[in-house]
């Protein structure tokens, strides 16, 4: 039987992996499809965080689940603010 202490570790690991799969795209600006893993990993983190009732892990994993949409909004907003000029 898996102990509840492990659920926090699993949820935190899911959060860290979800952040790390964005590194090639955001930091190095290399087109990589690894970010798609956030749609599979973040829900697991949400489930494990909900099992131990850690609200901050639930919120952070949920933000990572929607990170594609958040980053797209920020990119389009930056493009709008700068009139498409870098």
C-alpha positions as a Markdown table, in Angstrom:
| # | Residue | x | y | z |
|---|---|---|---|---|
| 1 | Unk | 0.0 | 0.0 | 0.0 |
| 2 | Unk | 1.3 | 3.4 | -1.0 |
| 3 | Unk | 1.6 | 5.8 | 2.0 |
| 4 | Unk | 0.2 | 9.4 | 1.9 |
| 5 | Unk | 3.8 | 10.8 | 2.3 |
| 6 | Unk | 4.5 | 9.3 | -1.1 |
| 7 | Unk | 1.5 | 11.1 | -2.7 |
| 8 | Unk | 3.1 | 14.5 | -1.9 |
| 9 | Unk | 6.3 | 13.4 | -3.5 |
| 10 | Unk | 4.5 | 12.1 | -6.6 |
| 11 | Unk | 2.5 | 15.3 | -7.0 |
| 12 | Unk | 5.5 | 17.5 | -6.5 |
| 13 | Unk | 7.5 | 15.4 | -9.1 |
| 14 | Unk | 4.6 | 15.8 | -11.6 |
| 15 | Unk | 4.8 | 19.5 | -11.0 |
| 16 | Unk | 8.5 | 19.7 | -11.5 |
| 17 | Unk | 8.4 | 17.5 | -14.7 |
| 18 | Unk | 5.6 | 19.7 | -16.1 |
| 19 | Unk | 7.7 | 22.8 | -15.6 |
| 20 | Unk | 10.8 | 21.1 | -17.1 |
| 21 | Unk | 9.1 | 20.0 | -20.3 |
| 22 | Unk | 8.6 | 23.7 | -21.1 |
| 23 | Unk | 12.3 | 24.5 | -20.8 |
| 24 | Unk | 13.3 | 23.7 | -24.4 |
| 25 | Unk | 10.5 | 25.9 | -25.8 |
| 26 | Unk | 10.6 | 28.9 | -23.4 |
| 27 | Unk | 14.2 | 29.1 | -22.4 |
| 28 | Unk | 16.1 | 27.8 | -25.4 |
| 29 | Unk | 13.5 | 28.7 | -28.0 |
| 30 | Unk | 13.8 | 25.3 | -29.6 |
| 31 | Unk | 10.6 | 23.9 | -31.0 |
| 32 | Unk | 9.9 | 20.7 | -29.0 |
| 33 | Unk | 6.7 | 18.7 | -28.5 |
| 34 | Unk | 7.6 | 17.7 | -25.0 |
| 35 | Unk | 5.1 | 20.3 | -23.6 |
| 36 | Unk | 2.3 | 18.0 | -24.7 |
| 37 | Unk | 3.3 | 15.8 | -21.7 |
| 38 | Unk | 1.8 | 18.4 | -19.4 |
| 39 | Unk | -1.7 | 17.2 | -20.5 |
| 40 | Unk | -0.9 | 13.7 | -19.1 |
| 41 | Unk | 1.4 | 14.5 | -16.2 |
| 42 | Unk | -0.4 | 17.5 | -14.6 |
| 43 | Unk | -3.7 | 15.6 | -14.1 |
| 44 | Unk | -1.8 | 12.9 | -12.2 |
| 45 | Unk | -0.3 | 15.5 | -10.0 |
| 46 | Unk | -3.8 | 17.0 | -9.4 |
| 47 | Unk | -5.2 | 13.6 | -8.4 |
| 48 | Unk | -2.4 | 12.8 | -6.0 |
| 49 | Unk | -2.5 | 16.3 | -4.5 |
| 50 | Unk | -6.3 | 16.0 | -4.0 |
| 51 | Unk | -5.8 | 12.7 | -2.2 |
| 52 | Unk | -3.7 | 14.4 | 0.4 |
| 53 | Unk | -5.7 | 17.7 | 0.3 |
| 54 | Unk | -2.7 | 19.9 | -0.5 |
| 55 | Unk | -4.3 | 23.0 | -2.1 |
| 56 | Unk | -1.1 | 24.6 | -3.3 |
| 57 | Unk | -0.2 | 21.5 | -5.2 |
| 58 | Unk | -3.6 | 21.2 | -6.7 |
| 59 | Unk | -3.5 | 24.9 | -7.8 |
| 60 | Unk | 0.1 | 24.6 | -9.2 |
| 61 | Unk | -0.6 | 21.4 | -11.1 |
| 62 | Unk | -3.8 | 22.9 | -12.5 |
| 63 | Unk | -1.9 | 25.9 | -13.7 |
| 64 | Unk | 0.6 | 23.6 | -15.4 |
| 65 | Unk | -2.3 | 21.8 | -17.0 |
| 66 | Unk | -3.5 | 25.1 | -18.5 |
| 67 | Unk | 0.1 | 26.4 | -19.1 |
| 68 | Unk | -0.2 | 26.1 | -22.9 |
| 69 | Unk | -3.2 | 28.4 | -23.0 |
| 70 | Unk | -1.6 | 30.8 | -20.4 |
| 71 | Unk | 1.6 | 31.0 | -22.5 |
| 72 | Unk | -0.3 | 31.5 | -25.7 |
| 73 | Unk | -2.3 | 34.3 | -24.1 |
| 74 | Unk | 0.9 | 36.0 | -22.9 |
| 75 | Unk | 2.6 | 35.6 | -26.3 |
| 76 | Unk | -0.3 | 37.1 | -28.2 |
| 77 | Unk | -0.7 | 39.9 | -25.5 |
| 78 | Unk | 3.0 | 40.7 | -25.9 |
| 79 | Unk | 2.6 | 40.7 | -29.7 |
| 80 | Unk | -0.4 | 43.1 | -29.3 |
| 81 | Unk | 1.5 | 45.4 | -27.0 |
| 82 | Unk | 4.5 | 45.7 | -29.2 |
| 83 | Unk | 2.5 | 45.9 | -32.5 |
| 84 | Unk | 4.2 | 42.7 | -33.7 |
| 85 | Unk | 7.7 | 44.2 | -33.4 |
| 86 | Unk | 10.3 | 42.3 | -31.3 |
